[in-house]
Amino acid sequence: MNWDIQQFIKRFLNEIEEDNAAIFAGAGLSSPAGYVNWKELLRPLVDDLGLDIDREQDLVSLAQYHHNENGRHRINQQLIDELSQNKAPTENHRILAKLPISTYWTTNYDRLIEEALKDGGKIPDTKYTNNHLATTKSRRDAVVYKMHGDIEHPDQAVLTKDDYERYTINFAPFVNALSGDLVSKTFLFLGFSFTDPNLDYILSRIRIYFKEHQRQHYCIFKDCDRDEYASDAEYEHAKTKQQLAIGDLRRFNIKVLLVDQYADITAILTQIERAYSRRTVFISGSASDFGAWSQQDTESALAALSGALIDSGFKIATGVGLGIGNAVISGAISGIYRNSRGHIEDNLIMRPFPQFIEDKKERDLTWDRYRRDLIGKCGIALFFMGNKQVNGNTVNADGVRKEFDIAKEHGLALVPVGGSEFVARELWEEINGSFDMFYPSASAELKSAYQNLGAHFGSPSECISRVIEFLKLISKE
């Protein structure tokens, strides 16, 4: 990825962290799911008019022409025929739904964004009428503003020139809401061509009001490809037009990022999601036997380690494992207060396991779901010790192994501290035997740092710097 894209990822990631990020989705985000774009949606309607849509540019006028000749019913039916089919959200939808983005705007009529959010365990609050803006869904995680309507009400969809001309009057509350978000949030435009007159109107008003003080926004365009054009002349024309459009968007402080192919958009979103998730470390472990170390030294080291993680900008999630959980929590809370990191719950996820479930089958099922929910919020899994007492004997903790398997399944970066022995040693050796499979693009520096995690520790405190070093290296990948 080029420098512009890498800088965008860093900046947008910070906006996500501050809850200042928003998405604006156009038809291009839904097309890979199997929904038609605007041109294909209107094609049969334009055929009715005896025109060739491939020779036309003003699609809004074409919709109006059909309305003038045939009324609204045929348009409504076309929307239902093409967009009422159930389609699965794309990988891009799923990645966005994983991120803590609470504001979505779209001109699409489909429900892919809402479905992706629901699939991700989130509650979307969908708005597509003025009255919707006056109500709030309880415990919502994200607001989805559908400024052109929803497929369930095709008669109210914004599609014809009449609809667009009346928009600022009929949907004035949406104009105000979008204007406010464009002023206060950083938008990423995806699958959007910037030919929508409503958005152009709103952006123009913001530019006039704020002049040189507009907020920075971003959009991603696919660069023109010579193979997609019949002649050099057509290619040069498209390239010139694209560059002019990019220059024009600078008036609204919208920075365009060019990619070679649409798959690159997924790669960019994946990198953002991975970078965000890797700011949260899941600490797995338990200890009833502290081996060659004393309990006090081990607890002091774990408290210092969790505090050092907070100092380094990480968040912590823990199931409060036996023998190590309290030390992890204590060190994390001290670090949060020391660094003035805000609310404890924003930096530390504490999830003690529910103990009083008598039926073993129900308990195992509940604990599995519990682990998956907790681990799914993280990007790194750290494994320390891992043992328990059974009939007076010390055995390896099967729960830590289960958490390793779940973390592996979810694609987390796996970091067993082998020097702490017990299950952590087994996991360290397992990864060490197939290191390139777990870390396929690892640098020599990362491999060396991993070896240090498996080396013998004279005292538990020696692991702190080694763990922090390894985590910082994988966070850069």
N, C-alpha and C positions, 0 to 999 in steps of 0.2 A: 504494500500500500504506500502511496506517495505521502509526502510530508503534509500536504493540506489535509488529507484524510486522517492521518495520525493526530494532527492538532485538533481537528474536529472531534475525534473520539474522546480526547482528554477533556476538552471544554464541555462537550455535551454530557459526559459522565459526571462532571462537577455539577451541572445544572440538574441532573437527575437526583443527585445526592441532596440538593437543596430544595427539591420539589418545585423546581422552576421550569421543567421540561414539558413540552407538549408535542403532540403528533398531529399533522394535517395529512389525511389520507385521500388520495385521488383514485380514479378508476384503475390506474396501473397497479395499485396494491392488490386489487381484487381479481384482476385478469388471470393471474396464474392459478387461481382456484377454479377457473372454468367459467367465470362470468364474462359476458361480452363487454367490450368497451363501448364508448358512446357511438362511434361510427357504426359498429355492427348492430347495436340496439336499434338505430334508426334506419338501417338499410332497407328492410321490407317496407317501411313507411314511405321512404323516399322513392322506392320502386313504384309505389302506388301513384306517385306524382309524375312518373315518366322521366325522372332525373337519374343521373349517375352519381351516386354519393362519392365515388372515388375522385370525381372532378370538382367536388365542392369543399369549401373550408368552413363556412359559417353554418355550423350544425344547429345552433339555436334557431336561426331563421328557418331552416328546413323543418324543424319540429313545428314552428308556428305556421308555416305554409300548409302542412298536413292538417293542423287543427282548423285552419281557416276553411279548408275544403271538406273536411269530414267530421269535425267536432272532436271532443276529447275522448270518447269511449275507445276508439281504436288504439290510441296512445296508451291508455290505461291497461288495455288488454295485452299490449306488447310488453309493457313493464312486467305484468304478472307472468306472462309466458316465459320470459327470459330470466327473471330474477327471483321468482318464488321457489325455484328448485333448491333443495338443501345441498349446499356445498361445504366441504370441510375447510376450515381456516388453513392458510398456508404456513410454511415454516416462519416466514417473516411476521405473520400475525402472532404465532406462538411465542416467538422471541420477545416481541414487544409486550405481550401479556405478562411475561415473567418479570419485566422491569417495573419498578414502582413509579410508573407514569400515571398521573391521575387525570390528565386532560387530553381528550381526543376530539378533533374536529374532522368531519368528512363531508364530501359532496356525494358519497355513494349511498345508494338506497338499500343495499344488502346489509346483512347482520353478522358479517364475518368478525368484526372487531368485538362485538358483544359476545359472540360464541367463544372466541379465543379467550376472553377474560373469564368467562364462566368455566371453561375447561381448565383454566389455571387456578380455579378456586376463588376467584374474585367476584365481587358484586358490581356490575355496571349499572349506572343510572343513565338511561337513554333519553335524550331530549330531541324532539323533532316538531313540536308545536309550541306556540308561545306559552300556553298554559303549563306545559311541562317545566318551563323555567322557574315557575313559582312553587314547585314542589320538590322535595328532596327524598330520595329513597334511603331508608334506614341502613346504616352501616355500609354505605357505598364505598367502593375502593377506587372507582374511576367514573368520570362523567364523559359520555359519548354524545357530542353535539352533532346531529345530522341535519345540516343547514338546508339541504334540499329535499328532506323528507325520508320516509321509510316505505319499504315495499308493501307493508301491510295496508297502507293508505295511498294507493297509486294516484287517486284523484286529486290528492293534495301535493303531489310531487312537483318540484320546481323543474320545468323542462322546456316550456315554450318561451318565446320572446315576451309574451304578456306576463308570464310568471316572473321573469327576470326584471322587467320594467317596474313591477309592483313590489318587488322584494323589499326594498328599503322602507316601504310603508307597511306592507302586510307582516313583515318579519323584523320590524325595527328592534325588538328586544334581542334577537340573534345578532343583528349588526352591532349593537352595543356590547353584547357579551364577547363576541369575537374581537372587537376593537380593544376591549380591556385586556384580554388574554395576549393579544399581539404586542401590547405595550409592556406587560408585566412578565411574560414567559418567553422562553427561547423555543421556537418551533423548528421541527424537522419535517419538511414536506416530502412525502413519498408517493410516487405514482401520480404526480400532479403536473399538469402542463402549463398552468398559469394562463389559461384562456378564459377562465370564469369571470364574467363581468362583475359579479357581486364581490368577489374577493379583491378584484382590481380597484373597485370603488373604495372598499375599506382600507386597503393599503395606501391608496392615494390620500385619503383623509389623514391617516396617521403621519404620512410623510410631510404633509403641509403643517400639521400641528407641531410636530417634534423636530422638524428640519434635520439637523445633524445629530440629533440625540436619540435616534431610533435604536431599538434593541436589535442585536445580531440574531439573524435566523439562518437556517441552512436548508438546502434542498439537494437531491441527488438526481442527476441526469445521466442517461447512457450516452456516451460519446458516439458521434456519427461513425459508422463503419462502411468503408468503401464497398464491401461485399453485398451490402443491402440496397445498393443503387445500380440502376441499369447502365449508367454512363458516368464518366468523370464529371461532366457538367452538372448532372443532378446531385452528385456527391458534394461538389464544391458549393453549390447553391445551398444545400442543407447545412453544410458546415458553417458557411457564412451567417446563415440565419440563426443558427444555434449560438454562435459567438455574440451576435447582436442581442439576442434574448438574454444571454448571461450578463452582458453589460447593462441592459435595461433593469434587470433585477437588482443591480447594485444601488439603484435609486431608493429601493426599499430596504436596503441593508440586508439583503438575502444573498448569502454566499453559495455559489453553485459548486458542487463536487462532482467531477466527471468520473465515471467508471467505464471499463471496457465492455462489460457484459452485465446483465441483470443479476447473475449469480453473485457478483461482487457486492451487491446491496446486502444480501444475506450474510456474506462474510463480514461486512462492516457491523451489522447489527449483532452478529454472534460475538464479535470481539468486544463490543460494548457490554453485552450481557455477561460475558465471562469476566471482564475486568471489574464489573460491578459486583458480581457474586463472589469474586476472590477477595473482596474486602471484608468478608465475613468468614471467620474460622470456626468450624465445629470441633470442639475438644471432646474426644471420646476416651474413656479409660475408667478403671476402677482399681482399688487396691485394698486388700485386707492384709496382705503380706508385702512389706516394703523391701524385701530382699536384703541386699548388703547395706542399704541406707536406713537411716532412722526415719520414723514417721514425721518428726518435727522438721528435719532437713528437707524432706520431700515436699511437705506442705509449704514450707517457706519458699522453696524453689518454684513450685507451681504458682503461688501467689505472685512471685516476682515475674514469672513468665507471662502470665495473663496481663499484668500491669504493663510489661514491655510491649505486648501486642497492642494494647490500647495506645501506648505512647507512639507506636509506629503507624497509627492510623487505621488499624484493623478493628472490626467488631467481633464479638465473641458469642457463640451459641453453645450451650452445654445442657446435657441431660442430668447434670448434677450426680455424676457417678460416685459410688461408694468410695470413701477415702480420699478422693481428689476434688470432688465438686465444690465443697465449701471453700477450699483454698483458691480454686479458680475464680469463684464469684468474688471473694474478698479482694483479691488482687485486681480484678477488673474494675470493681467499684472504686477502689482507691485511685486507679489510673484515670477513671472518668472524672472524678472530682479534681484530681491534680491537673488535668489538662483542660478543665472547663469544657468538657465535650457535650454539654447539654444534658438532656434527660437520660437517665439510666436505661430505660426501655428502648432507646434509640441505638444503644451501643452494646447492650447485653441481653441475650435471650436466654432465660432460665426456665427449663422445663423438667422439673422432677417427674419421674415416672410414676404413674398411678399404681399403688401397691395393693389396694384392697379390692381385687377382683378375684373371687374365689374360684370360678370356673377356669381351668387352665387353658382350654381352647379359646375362650373369649379373651382371656388375658393376653395370650400370645398374639391373637389377631389385633387387639387394641394396641399392644406395644409395637407391633410392626407398623401399623398406620401412624402411630405417634412418632416413631423414628423417621419414617419417610417424610412426614410433614416438617419435622425439625431440620433434617439434613437437606431437604429441598430448598431451604432458605440460604444455603451456604455455597461457597465455591471451593473451599479448602477443608479437608478433614485431617485433624491432628490426632494421632493415637499414642497414648501414654500408658505404660504398664499393662494392666488388664488381667486381673486375677480375682478370685473369690474363694471363700471357704465352703467346702462340701464335706460333711461328716468329719469335721476337724482337720481336713487336708486342704492344702492350697492347690487349686486347679486353675487353668486358664479360663478367662471369662468368655463364654460363648456369645454374650451380648455385644462385646466389642467386635468380635468377628462378624456378627450380623450387621453391625453399623458400617464396618469396612465394605461388606458386600453391597449394601445399599448405596453407600457413597460412590463406589465404583460404578454401579448401575446408573447413577445420576450424573456421572462424568465429572465428579469433583477431583481436584488435585489431592492425591493421597500422600500423607506425610507421617509415616510411623517412626516414632523415636525409638529406634532399635536398642539404643544404649540403656533404655529403661527396663529392658527385659520383658519376660512373660509374653503375652499375645503380641505386644508391639515388636518384639524381636522376631517372631514368626512372620509378621506382616512385612517387616523391613527386608527379611531374607527373600520373601516371595517377590517383592518388587525388584530387589537387587538382581535376582536371577533373570528378570525380563525387563530391565530398566528402559530400554529403548521402546518397548511396547507401551509402557505407562507414560513416558516422557519422550515422544518420538523426535522432538526438535531440540533436545537438551544440549546446552553448551557444555564444554569441558568444566567450566566453573560450577555449573549446576550439578554435574555428576560428582565432582569433588565434595561439594557441600552435602550431597546425599550420603556419601561414604562417612562423613563426619557424624551424621545422625546415628550411624550404627556402631561407631567406635565406643569403647569402654569409657564411662564417665567415673572419674574418681569420686565425685560428689554430684548430687542431682542439679546443683546450681550451674554446672558446666554446660548443661544442655541449652540454657537460655540463649546465649549468643549464636549457637549453632542452628537452633530452630529459627530465630529471627532472620539470620542470614539466608537460609533456604527459602523461607516464605517471601522475602523481598525479591529474590531471584525469580521465583515462579510467577510473582505478580507482574513482572516486567515482560513475561513471554506473551 
